[in-house]
Amino acid sequence: MSQILSETFLSGFMILVQSLSVVFLYCGTSSGASTVTQVSEELQALLMEERKRKRKVSNRESARRSRMRKKKHLDDLTAELTQLREDNHQIILSLNITSQSYLHVEAENSVLRAQTNELSCRLQSLEDIITFLQWKQW
């Protein structure tokens, strides 16, 4: 918005400079030429100052936008870090629960293996008794 106003001001200023130049050219005095030269130099100086001012304003705006982009990037990285930390915490919790479940299943599996061995030994003993009884009946 300030750029539009500045350009409008500069355009108006240029028209004024041209008008003043025409007015001074029509002055019939001998000092008219030197006055036009002085006015022209002053106008050029004013134009240079206006350009400097516009460049400063533009640079400030560019720096402000750059700071805003940098802040947004930092905020995005901070949010991503927070999310990653939460995800990491959830993964660690899940890993701990899974490890506990694994240990529980492993212990249960050991008990079942021991029971299987015990039952296998009992079955073998019973088969031996049956075989002995069958042999004794003959």
Backbone torsions as a table, in degrees:
resi	resn	phi	psi	omega
1	MET	NA	-43.4	-179.9
2	SER	-67.6	-29.1	178.6
3	GLN	-66.6	-40.9	179.0
4	ILE	-64.2	-45.0	178.0
5	LEU	-62.5	-41.6	-179.6
6	SER	-64.6	-42.6	178.7
7	GLU	-65.9	-38.8	177.6
8	THR	-63.8	-44.5	178.1
9	PHE	-61.1	-44.7	-178.9
10	LEU	-63.9	-41.6	178.0
11	SER	-62.8	-45.5	178.0
12	GLY	-62.6	-39.7	179.8
13	PHE	-64.3	-41.3	178.7
14	MET	-63.4	-40.8	178.3
15	ILE	-63.3	-41.7	177.9
16	LEU	-62.2	-42.3	179.5
17	VAL	-62.0	-45.1	179.6
18	GLN	-63.5	-40.4	179.2
19	SER	-64.3	-45.4	179.5
20	LEU	-64.0	-38.0	178.2
21	SER	-61.2	-42.5	179.6
22	VAL	-65.2	-42.8	-179.7
23	VAL	-61.7	-45.7	-178.6
24	PHE	-69.3	-29.9	177.5
25	LEU	-66.5	-32.4	-178.7
26	TYR	-83.0	-5.6	176.6
27	CYS	-70.0	131.4	-175.3
28	GLY	-84.7	1.0	-176.0
29	THR	-81.9	159.4	179.5
30	SER	-74.1	-24.0	178.5
31	SER	-79.8	-5.1	179.9
32	GLY	-61.5	-38.5	-178.9
33	ALA	-67.5	-42.9	-179.9
34	SER	-70.2	-34.3	177.9
35	THR	-65.9	-40.9	178.2
36	VAL	-64.0	-41.0	179.5
37	THR	-63.5	-44.1	179.1
38	GLN	-63.0	-45.1	179.9
39	VAL	-63.2	-42.0	180.0
40	SER	-62.7	-42.8	178.5
41	GLU	-65.4	-41.5	178.9
42	GLU	-64.7	-40.2	178.5
43	LEU	-65.6	-39.2	176.9
44	GLN	-63.7	-41.4	177.4
45	ALA	-62.0	-42.5	178.5
46	LEU	-63.7	-41.1	177.8
47	LEU	-62.4	-42.4	178.6
48	MET	-63.0	-41.8	177.6
49	GLU	-62.6	-40.9	178.8
50	GLU	-64.0	-42.1	177.6
51	ARG	-62.7	-43.2	177.7
52	LYS	-59.9	-44.8	-179.6
53	ARG	-61.8	-44.6	178.9
54	LYS	-62.3	-40.8	179.8
55	ARG	-64.5	-41.4	177.6
56	LYS	-61.4	-45.8	179.9
57	VAL	-61.7	-44.1	179.9
58	SER	-62.7	-43.6	179.5
59	ASN	-64.7	-40.1	178.3
60	ARG	-63.6	-42.3	179.5
61	GLU	-64.8	-42.0	178.5
62	SER	-62.9	-43.0	178.3
63	ALA	-63.6	-40.1	178.4
64	ARG	-62.7	-44.3	178.0
65	ARG	-63.0	-39.8	178.8
66	SER	-63.2	-43.3	177.1
67	ARG	-62.7	-39.4	179.1
68	MET	-64.8	-43.1	177.9
69	ARG	-62.3	-42.6	179.7
70	LYS	-62.9	-43.8	179.0
71	LYS	-63.8	-42.9	179.1
72	LYS	-62.6	-42.6	178.8
73	HIS	-61.8	-43.9	178.3
74	LEU	-62.9	-42.6	177.7
75	ASP	-62.9	-40.6	178.0
76	ASP	-63.1	-43.6	179.2
77	LEU	-65.2	-38.5	178.1
78	THR	-64.3	-42.9	178.6
79	ALA	-64.7	-40.6	179.0
80	GLU	-64.6	-40.6	177.6
81	LEU	-61.2	-44.6	178.6
82	THR	-60.7	-44.4	179.6
83	GLN	-64.0	-43.0	179.6
84	LEU	-64.9	-37.7	177.3
85	ARG	-64.9	-41.5	177.5
86	GLU	-63.5	-44.4	178.3
87	ASP	-60.5	-43.2	179.3
88	ASN	-61.8	-42.4	178.2
89	HIS	-61.4	-44.4	178.9
90	GLN	-63.2	-40.6	179.6
91	ILE	-64.8	-41.7	178.6
92	ILE	-63.5	-43.1	177.6
93	LEU	-61.0	-44.9	179.6
94	SER	-62.4	-41.1	178.8
95	LEU	-64.0	-41.7	178.5
96	ASN	-63.3	-43.6	178.8
97	ILE	-63.6	-43.6	179.5
98	THR	-64.1	-40.6	178.6
99	SER	-63.5	-42.0	178.2
100	GLN	-64.2	-40.9	178.1
101	SER	-63.6	-41.5	179.2
102	TYR	-61.3	-46.2	179.8
103	LEU	-62.2	-39.4	178.1
104	HIS	-63.8	-46.8	179.5
105	VAL	-64.6	-39.6	178.9
106	GLU	-62.5	-42.5	178.9
107	ALA	-65.3	-43.4	178.4
108	GLU	-62.6	-39.9	178.7
109	ASN	-63.5	-39.1	177.9
110	SER	-63.7	-41.3	178.3
111	VAL	-62.8	-44.0	-179.7
112	LEU	-64.8	-37.7	176.6
113	ARG	-63.5	-42.0	179.0
114	ALA	-63.9	-42.0	178.1
115	GLN	-65.1	-38.7	178.3
116	THR	-61.7	-44.8	178.7
117	ASN	-63.1	-42.6	178.8
118	GLU	-61.6	-46.3	-179.6
119	LEU	-66.5	-36.5	177.4
120	SER	-63.3	-41.2	178.2
121	CYS	-65.1	-41.7	178.3
122	ARG	-63.4	-44.4	179.6
123	LEU	-60.9	-44.6	179.0
124	GLN	-61.3	-41.2	178.4
125	SER	-63.5	-43.4	178.9
126	LEU	-64.5	-40.8	176.9
127	GLU	-63.1	-38.3	177.5
128	ASP	-64.2	-41.2	178.9
129	ILE	-64.4	-44.2	179.8
130	ILE	-62.2	-44.2	179.2
131	THR	-62.3	-42.3	179.9
132	PHE	-64.2	-43.1	179.9
133	LEU	-65.7	-38.9	177.7
134	GLN	-65.9	-40.1	-179.6
135	TRP	-69.0	-36.3	-178.8
136	LYS	-70.7	-29.7	-179.4
137	GLN	-73.0	-17.5	-178.3
138	TRP	-85.5	NA	NA
